[in-house]
Amino acid sequence: MKNKIDISVIILTYNESLHIKRCINSIKEFVREVIIVDSYSTDRTIDICKKLKVRIYKNKFVNQAIQMNWALKNINIKSKWIFRMDADEFIDKDSIINIGNIINSNKNISGVILERKVKFLNKMINYGLTSPHKTLRVWKKGKGIYPILDVDEQVKVNGKVLISDAVIIDHNLKSFKWWIGKHKNYSQREAISYLKIIKKKNVFLSKDAMYKKKKHNIYYKTPILVRPFLLFIYGYFFKLGFLTGWQGLLYNLFQILWYRLLVDIMIIQLSKKKL
């Protein structure tokens, strides 16, 4: 591609040798640069990135929000626009061209929202609560910063944001056992984050986009241990999750019901301790 889009893609990595080549190759041809911020991987992640000739930086990991803010502050980003991707994601040519057309045709915007879909057990999840969903992943340099959240971090952009037709695919190739372990870890982080917010009454509930979502306006006001079942019924039946076959059933059972129950159990356990 002769005229590359003026975008710098930032990818956070830690032991992503299974995914990183696919992610970089899906985007590299179309953008000005790809930047890797690695958390001291012990597998072949860095070797693969070096072969693909992308920019590589290393920084100790605390959480995704802090890592992204470190990158935005400390790296000399060459492009006018930034695109944050996860290592287990990829994007097709039509979607990245769609993003390019939007930023080139709308000089007064500061961000672009994409649609993110999950591919679970080799099945695209096209219906339900969490896939597909809208996510702000592209923003103008100097216009975005990440609120310090333990989970569900999303860049906060100063300025007008447009919704695009671009789709980004999350397809993790690791085992289901690994997926379970990851969500166990996330459940504790989300419970801790929730309890901190409730106790401190900090600005996130009123100011940050993440905590203006229905999760805190509606979901967390419903009875604990009951709400995961209500959410599962809503997502699987009313949001048509059942249309994605047996993979959709398993996805909703684990991503919605099981995970949300785990978060509630963690909240009960941790609420008895001082955070």
Salt bridges, closest charged atoms under 4 A:
ASP6 OD1 - ARG32 NH1 3.54
GLU16 OE1 - HIS19 ND1 2.78
GLU33 OE1 - ARG55 NH1 2.53
ASP86 OD1 - ARG84 NE 3.12
ASP86 OD2 - ARG137 NH2 3.91
GLU89 OE2 - ARG116 NE 3.27
GLU89 OE2 - ARG137 NH2 2.77
GLU115 OE2 - LYS134 NZ 3.83
ASP152 OD2 - LYS215 NZ 2.77
GLU153 OE2 - ARG84 NH2 3.32
ASP170 OD2 - ARG116 NH2 2.32
GLU190 OE2 - LYS215 NZ 3.29
GLU190 OE2 - ARG260 NH1 2.61
ASP264 OD1 - ARG227 NH2 2.82
